[in-house]
């Protein structure tokens, strides 16, 4: 099996899914997951919410090219959601089959977005030195300047003490 580098990393990241049940009048469940991927094995954790009810969920599955098979198990009231998804860049869509601990089962559709991949498209801010860092560099420059010109000050030691160990040996 050959998988390109761009396809192999699509499952890693912070995912947001919407599960649309075939029962309960098409009830929507929102899922937030932090997923990791290693050698096509996908695993992670998150939350699943339906209305005001939120539960923790664990995730595990396999990635094969643009196919992602993901099993979600809720903690507390135990349910298993078995998702079969097709990924395309930062999005995924497919179907799922769910099973409850009391023997019920239902199906539905799932759609999701990898928020980490989407965030990589946003340009990063340029790093700007903080004013405090600039101030410390100025004090260091002033200290070195006075050390070099202490002869002009009548031979007195002109090193300033700002409570900072500059390790200059003076």
C-alpha positions as CSV (number, residue, x, y, z in Angstrom):
1,X,0.0,0.0,0.0
2,X,1.5,3.4,-1.0
3,X,0.1,6.5,0.5
4,X,1.4,10.0,-0.3
5,X,2.7,12.2,2.5
6,X,-0.2,14.7,2.1
7,X,-2.8,11.9,2.4
8,X,-1.0,10.2,5.4
9,X,-1.4,13.2,7.6
10,X,-5.0,14.2,6.9
11,X,-6.3,12.4,10.0
12,X,-4.1,14.2,12.5
13,X,-5.4,17.4,14.1
14,X,-8.5,18.9,15.7
15,X,-11.6,17.7,14.0
16,X,-15.2,19.0,14.2
17,X,-17.9,16.6,13.1
18,X,-21.7,16.8,12.8
19,X,-23.6,13.5,13.0
20,X,-27.1,13.5,11.6
21,X,-29.1,10.6,13.0
22,X,-31.6,8.6,10.9
23,X,-33.7,8.3,14.1
24,X,-35.1,10.9,16.6
25,X,-36.3,13.1,13.8
26,X,-32.8,13.6,12.4
27,X,-31.2,14.7,15.7
28,X,-27.8,16.3,15.3
29,X,-24.8,15.5,17.4
30,X,-21.7,17.7,17.4
31,X,-18.3,16.0,17.9
32,X,-15.0,17.7,18.7
33,X,-11.9,15.4,18.5
34,X,-8.2,15.7,18.9
35,X,-6.8,13.0,16.6
36,X,-3.3,11.6,16.2
37,X,-2.0,9.3,13.4
38,X,0.9,6.9,13.4
39,X,1.5,4.3,10.6
40,X,-2.1,4.7,9.4
41,X,-3.5,4.1,12.9
42,X,-5.7,6.9,14.2
43,X,-6.5,7.5,17.8
44,X,-7.6,10.4,20.1
45,X,-10.3,11.8,22.4
46,X,-12.9,14.5,22.5
47,X,-16.5,15.3,23.3
48,X,-19.9,14.5,21.7
49,X,-22.8,16.8,22.4
50,X,-26.6,16.5,21.6
51,X,-28.5,19.5,22.9
52,X,-27.4,20.2,26.5
53,X,-26.0,16.7,27.0
54,X,-22.2,16.4,26.5
55,X,-20.1,13.2,27.0
56,X,-16.5,12.4,26.6
57,X,-15.5,10.2,23.8
58,X,-12.5,8.1,22.7
59,X,-11.5,7.6,19.1
60,X,-9.6,4.9,17.3
61,X,-9.4,3.7,13.7
62,X,-7.5,3.3,10.5
63,X,-6.6,5.6,7.6
64,X,-6.0,4.3,4.1
65,X,-5.4,6.9,1.5
66,X,-8.5,9.1,1.5
67,X,-10.6,6.6,3.5
68,X,-10.9,7.0,7.3
69,X,-12.6,4.3,9.4
70,X,-13.1,5.8,12.8
71,X,-14.8,4.3,15.9
72,X,-16.0,6.6,18.7
73,X,-16.9,5.2,22.1
74,X,-18.7,7.4,24.6
75,X,-17.8,7.3,28.3
76,X,-20.7,7.2,30.8
77,X,-23.7,6.1,28.8
78,X,-21.8,3.7,26.4
79,X,-22.5,4.1,22.7
80,X,-20.3,3.1,19.8
81,X,-20.3,5.2,16.6
82,X,-18.6,3.4,13.6
83,X,-17.8,6.1,11.0
84,X,-16.8,5.3,7.4
85,X,-15.5,8.6,5.9
86,X,-13.9,9.8,2.7
87,X,-11.4,12.7,3.3
88,X,-10.6,15.4,0.9
89,X,-8.1,18.0,2.1
90,X,-9.4,19.5,5.4
91,X,-12.9,17.9,5.1
92,X,-14.5,14.5,5.6
93,X,-17.9,13.0,4.8
94,X,-19.6,9.6,5.0
95,X,-21.9,7.4,7.0
96,X,-22.0,5.9,10.4
97,X,-23.6,3.0,12.3
98,X,-24.2,3.4,16.0
99,X,-24.8,0.8,18.7
100,X,-25.9,1.4,22.3
101,X,-25.2,-0.7,25.4
102,X,-28.9,-1.7,25.6
103,X,-28.8,-3.3,22.1
104,X,-30.3,-0.5,20.0
105,X,-28.7,0.5,16.7
106,X,-29.2,3.3,14.2
107,X,-27.4,4.9,11.2
108,X,-26.7,8.4,10.0
109,X,-24.5,10.7,8.0
110,X,-21.3,12.4,9.2
111,X,-19.5,15.5,7.9
112,X,-16.3,17.0,9.4
113,X,-13.6,19.6,9.1
114,X,-10.0,19.3,10.2
115,X,-9.5,22.7,11.9
116,X,-5.7,22.3,12.1
117,X,-5.3,21.9,8.3
118,X,-7.6,24.9,7.8
119,X,-5.5,26.9,10.3
120,X,-2.3,26.3,8.3
121,X,-3.9,28.3,5.4
122,X,-4.0,31.4,7.6
123,X,-0.8,33.5,7.4
124,X,1.2,33.6,10.6
125,X,1.9,36.9,12.4
126,X,5.5,38.2,12.2
127,X,7.5,38.1,15.3
128,X,8.2,41.5,16.8
129,X,10.6,41.9,19.8
130,X,8.8,43.0,23.0
131,X,9.6,46.5,24.3
132,X,11.0,44.9,27.5
133,X,13.5,42.9,25.4
134,X,14.6,46.0,23.5
135,X,15.0,47.8,26.9
136,X,17.3,45.0,28.1
137,X,19.4,45.2,25.0
138,X,19.7,48.9,25.4
139,X,20.9,48.5,29.0
140,X,23.4,45.9,27.9
141,X,24.7,48.3,25.2
142,X,25.0,51.1,27.7
143,X,26.8,48.9,30.2
144,X,29.4,47.8,27.5
145,X,29.8,51.4,26.3
146,X,30.6,52.6,29.8
147,X,33.0,49.7,30.5
148,X,35.0,50.5,27.4
149,X,35.2,54.2,28.2
150,X,35.9,54.0,31.9
151,X,39.3,55.5,31.3
152,X,37.6,58.7,30.4
153,X,35.9,58.6,33.7
154,X,39.1,58.9,35.7
155,X,39.8,55.2,36.0
156,X,36.7,54.5,38.0
157,X,34.9,51.3,37.3
158,X,31.8,52.3,35.3
159,X,29.9,49.0,35.2
160,X,26.3,49.6,36.0
161,X,24.4,47.0,38.1
162,X,20.8,46.5,36.9
163,X,20.3,43.2,38.8
164,X,21.1,41.3,35.7
165,X,24.0,38.9,35.4
166,X,25.4,39.5,32.0
167,X,28.4,37.2,32.6
168,X,30.8,39.6,31.0
169,X,33.6,39.0,33.4
170,X,33.7,42.6,34.6
